[in-house]
Amino acid sequence: MINVTAENFDDEVVAASLHTPVLIDFWAPWCGPCKVIGPLLEKIETDYAGRFKLIKIDSDQEQELGQAFGIRSIPTCVLMMDGKPVDGFMGALPESQIKEFLDKHLPAGDVLEAEVTSVEISDAPAADDPVAIEEALHQTVLKNPDDEEARFEYIKLLLKQGRDDDAKVAFAPVIAKTALVRRFDSLQRWMNAIDFAADRADLTGATTSFDEKIALNKRDFDTRFAKAQTLMAAQDWTGAMDELLEILMRDKTWADDLARKTFIAILDIIEPPKVKVADGQIPPVDPTVATYRRRLSSVILS
């Protein structure tokens, strides 16, 4: 359980919910029912062993956050997933009803994504030896086909190298998991963008055509998304995210959240593998990932 303020909201809630569901407990010190449900939520968080993250927001001290979520009474709990609120409930519900609420949304424990890559950075080949890194990842996947983290990094490396066919072969054994493992879904979206671009031989001409159409109609979201896909295929990640933000600023839920889901896929792809740090130290954060996470959260919550 973590107490959250406006200062750490982006990191502790929005960014965290891209990997693990986050349950926000809006409370206040004077609220009687809050004192009942608070310890109960902490117990459930322990029982669920990492399936969700519990955070608490003092609605008196953080009124802007309460207004952003439309909080009208407390206690109110809001579940965040993939950077946005998906459901919630009000009042001090009994334990059985809270668990029933959570079980509707949370993945089972065995499909949660691994927190640390199996090929730890400290044990991996030198960063300037891509051949050795590829071989180490390949061997890890061969020895442990269920190692989702290693397979994700291996496929990502192949796609970065332009080895699309090899990547698709490595992806085939887990293609059925795209609905359960978000990072596999992210790889699928990248491969879809590559295939989309491959069908357009004259990418320069296509990009010019996209820009002309967008200039005539800023809300031509189909064309904006097509442009974002070509940029994604070319690994122009910031360019693609900028285009997706243009869609999100005008329509947050366009095409069943297609722009937001693709934006999150890019964040998954460009985020460096986690590294080991000493106890008490904070792992380094990629500045581009941090910047675009903040931009996404500001648009979603605006």
C-alpha positions in Angstrom: 0.0 0.0 0.0 1.4 3.4 -1.0 0.1 6.9 -0.2 0.0 8.9 -3.4 -0.1 12.7 -4.1 -0.3 14.7 -7.3 3.5 14.8 -7.4 4.0 11.0 -7.7 0.6 10.1 -9.3 2.0 9.6 -12.8 4.7 7.2 -11.6 2.9 5.3 -8.9 -0.5 5.1 -10.7 -0.6 5.8 -14.4 2.8 4.3 -15.2 2.4 1.4 -12.8 -1.0 0.5 -14.2 0.6 -0.2 -17.6 2.2 -3.3 -16.0 0.0 -4.1 -13.0 -3.6 -3.2 -12.2 -3.8 -0.4 -9.6 -6.6 0.0 -7.1 -7.0 3.5 -5.8 -8.7 4.0 -2.4 -10.0 7.6 -2.1 -10.4 8.2 1.7 -10.2 10.9 4.4 -9.1 10.7 8.0 -12.5 11.7 9.3 -14.4 9.1 7.3 -15.7 6.2 9.4 -16.3 3.7 6.6 -12.8 4.5 5.3 -11.3 3.1 8.5 -13.3 -0.1 7.9 -12.4 -0.7 4.3 -8.8 0.5 4.5 -7.4 -2.4 6.5 -9.6 -4.8 4.5 -8.1 -3.6 1.2 -4.6 -4.0 2.6 -5.4 -7.6 3.6 -6.8 -8.4 0.2 -3.7 -6.9 -1.5 -1.5 -9.3 0.6 -3.8 -12.2 -0.2 -3.6 -11.5 -4.0 0.2 -11.6 -3.9 1.0 -9.0 -6.5 -2.0 -9.4 -8.8 -2.8 -5.7 -8.1 -1.2 -2.7 -6.5 -3.1 -0.8 -3.7 -2.6 3.0 -3.4 -4.4 5.4 -1.1 -5.3 9.1 -1.9 -6.4 11.5 0.8 -9.3 13.2 -0.9 -9.0 16.2 1.4 -5.3 16.8 0.7 -5.5 15.9 -3.0 -8.7 17.6 -4.1 -7.6 18.0 -7.8 -7.1 14.3 -8.1 -10.5 13.7 -6.6 -12.1 16.1 -9.1 -10.2 14.5 -12.0 -11.9 11.2 -11.1 -15.3 12.7 -10.3 -15.2 11.5 -6.7 -18.4 12.6 -4.9 -18.4 10.4 -1.8 -15.9 8.4 0.1 -14.7 5.7 0.4 -14.6 5.3 -3.4 -12.3 2.8 -5.1 -11.2 3.1 -8.7 -9.4 0.4 -10.7 -6.8 1.6 -13.2 -5.5 -0.7 -16.0 -3.3 0.3 -19.0 -3.2 3.9 -17.8 -6.9 4.5 -17.5 -9.8 3.9 -15.1 -11.8 0.8 -16.0 -14.2 0.3 -13.1 -14.9 1.3 -9.5 -17.2 1.0 -6.5 -18.3 3.2 -3.6 -18.8 2.4 0.1 -17.3 -0.1 2.5 -18.1 -3.4 0.7 -17.6 -6.7 2.4 -14.5 -8.7 1.6 -16.3 -11.2 -0.7 -17.8 -8.4 -2.8 -14.4 -6.6 -3.2 -12.8 -9.9 -4.3 -15.6 -10.5 -6.7 -15.1 -7.0 -8.1 -11.3 -7.6 -8.5 -11.7 -11.1 -10.0 -13.8 -9.6 -12.9 -10.8 -7.6 -14.1 -7.5 -9.1 -12.8 -5.5 -11.6 -14.7 -4.9 -14.9 -13.0 -1.6 -15.1 -11.1 0.1 -17.3 -13.6 -0.4 -14.9 -16.5 1.0 -11.8 -14.8 4.1 -10.5 -16.6 7.5 -11.2 -15.1 9.0 -8.3 -13.2 12.6 -9.1 -14.1 14.1 -10.5 -17.3 15.5 -14.0 -17.0 18.6 -12.9 -18.8 19.7 -10.3 -16.2 21.7 -7.4 -17.4 24.5 -8.2 -15.0 24.7 -11.7 -16.3 24.1 -10.9 -20.0 26.8 -10.3 -22.7 28.2 -6.8 -23.2 25.7 -4.3 -24.6 28.1 -3.6 -27.5 28.0 -7.3 -28.6 24.6 -7.7 -30.3 25.5 -11.1 -31.7 26.2 -12.5 -28.3 23.1 -10.9 -26.8 20.9 -12.4 -29.6 22.5 -15.9 -29.0 22.0 -15.7 -25.3 18.3 -14.8 -25.7 17.8 -17.4 -28.3 19.3 -20.1 -26.1 17.2 -19.0 -23.2 14.0 -19.3 -25.3 15.1 -22.7 -26.6 15.8 -24.0 -23.0 12.7 -22.4 -21.5 10.0 -21.8 -24.1 7.7 -20.5 -21.3 10.1 -17.6 -20.4 7.9 -14.8 -21.6 10.4 -12.0 -20.8 13.2 -13.6 -22.8 10.9 -14.3 -25.7 9.7 -10.7 -25.7 13.3 -9.4 -25.8 14.3 -11.9 -28.4 11.5 -11.1 -30.8 12.0 -7.3 -30.2 15.7 -7.7 -31.1 14.8 -9.5 -34.3 12.3 -6.9 -35.3 14.8 -4.1 -34.6 17.2 -5.8 -37.0 14.6 -6.0 -39.7 14.4 -9.8 -39.5 10.6 -9.9 -39.7 10.3 -13.5 -40.9 12.5 -14.8 -38.1 10.6 -12.7 -35.6 7.3 -14.2 -36.7 8.6 -17.7 -36.4 9.7 -16.9 -32.8 6.3 -15.3 -32.1 4.2 -18.2 -33.5 4.3 -20.3 -30.3 2.9 -17.5 -28.2 0.5 -15.9 -30.6 -2.5 -17.3 -28.6 -1.2 -15.4 -25.5 -1.7 -11.9 -27.0 -5.0 -11.5 -25.2 -3.3 -12.4 -21.9 0.2 -10.9 -22.0 0.2 -7.3 -23.0 3.7 -7.1 -24.2 3.0 -9.9 -26.7 0.1 -7.9 -27.9 2.5 -5.0 -28.2 4.8 -7.0 -30.5 1.8 -8.1 -32.6 0.8 -4.4 -33.1 4.4 -3.6 -34.2 4.3 -6.5 -36.7 1.0 -5.3 -38.0 2.5 -1.9 -38.6 5.4 -3.4 -40.4 3.0 -5.4 -42.6 1.0 -2.3 -43.2 4.0 -0.4 -44.3 5.2 -3.3 -46.5 2.0 -3.1 -48.5 3.0 0.5 -49.5 6.0 0.4 -51.7 6.3 4.2 -52.0 6.4 5.2 -48.3 7.7 8.7 -49.0 4.7 9.3 -51.3 2.3 7.7 -48.8 3.6 9.9 -46.0 3.2 13.0 -48.2 -0.4 11.9 -49.0 -1.1 11.4 -45.3 0.1 14.9 -44.5 -2.0 16.5 -47.2 -5.1 14.7 -46.0 -4.4 15.7 -42.4 -3.9 19.3 -43.3 -7.4 19.3 -44.8 -9.0 17.6 -41.9 -7.3 17.5 -38.5 -9.9 14.9 -37.3 -9.1 12.4 -40.1 -8.1 9.8 -37.5 -7.8 6.9 -40.0 -5.1 8.8 -41.9 -3.4 9.9 -38.7 -3.3 6.3 -37.5 -2.0 5.1 -40.9 0.8 7.6 -40.6 1.5 6.5 -37.1 1.8 2.9 -38.4 4.3 3.8 -41.1 6.4 5.7 -38.5 6.2 2.8 -36.1 7.3 0.4 -38.9 10.3 2.8 -39.5 11.0 2.7 -35.7 10.4 6.5 -35.5 8.9 5.9 -32.1 8.5 9.5 -30.9 7.0 10.5 -34.3 4.4 7.7 -34.1 3.5 8.6 -30.5 3.2 12.3 -31.4 0.7 11.3 -34.1 -1.2 9.1 -31.7 -1.4 11.9 -29.1 -3.0 14.1 -31.8 -5.8 11.5 -32.0 -6.1 11.1 -28.3 -6.3 14.8 -27.7 -9.3 15.0 -30.0 -11.0 11.6 -29.1 -9.7 9.5 -26.2 -11.6 6.4 -27.1 -11.5 6.5 -30.9 -11.8 3.1 -32.6 -12.2 1.1 -29.4 -9.1 2.7 -27.8 -6.9 1.8 -30.8 -4.7 4.9 -30.5 -4.2 4.5 -26.8 -3.4 0.8 -27.0 -0.9 1.4 -29.8 0.7 4.2 -27.8 1.1 1.8 -24.8 2.5 -0.8 -27.2 5.3 1.6 -28.3 6.1 2.3 -24.6 6.5 -1.4 -24.0 8.7 -1.8 -27.1 11.1 1.2 -26.3 11.4 0.6 -22.6 14.8 -0.8 -21.9 15.1 -4.1 -20.0 15.1 -3.8 -16.2 18.5 -3.8 -14.6 19.5 -5.0 -11.1 20.2 -2.3 -8.6 21.3 -2.4 -5.0 18.7 -2.6 -2.3 17.2 0.8 -1.6 18.2 2.3 -5.0 15.8 3.3 -7.7 16.2 1.7 -11.1 17.1 4.1 -13.9 14.2 5.4 -16.0 14.5 6.0 -19.7 13.8 9.7 -20.2 11.8 9.3 -23.4 9.6 6.6 -21.8 9.0 8.8 -18.7 8.2 11.9 -20.8 5.7 10.1 -23.1 4.1 8.4 -20.1 3.5 11.8 -18.5 2.1 13.1 -21.8 -0.3 10.2 -22.1 -1.5 10.5 -18.6 -2.1 14.3 -19.0 -4.2 13.7 -22.1 -6.2 10.8 -20.5 -7.0 12.7 -17.3 -7.7 16.0 -19.0 
